[in-house]
């Protein structure tokens, strides 16, 4: 499973990917690509050039039927999902259950959210 993911994958997610998707190996992006994936500049009008190194990485590190976890900037994720499908890679995303609680301190409210992995879903 190639990880186009802004967060660190949890052990629970790894176990689920192995059990339900047959994943044997997890391939993280190199540090430079991870930085680019995690911080897509909002000022860009178009992602046509921006996506190229991700497409190259995907092409070089996968074969037909491999799985890519793609979850991050919506526009970049959309384009990576399209590209993945065009080269025979199966794009998935993680679904979660959110548990929230609010704490009021003086005139401020602090909201804390805990995300619990539920499953992977194909795009």
Secondary structure by P-SEA (a helix, b strand, c coil): ccccccccccaaaaaaaaacccccbbbbccaaaaaaaaccccccccccccaaaaaaaaaacccccbbbbccccaaaaaaaaaaaaaabbbbbbbbbbbbbbbbbcccbbbbbbbbbbcccccc
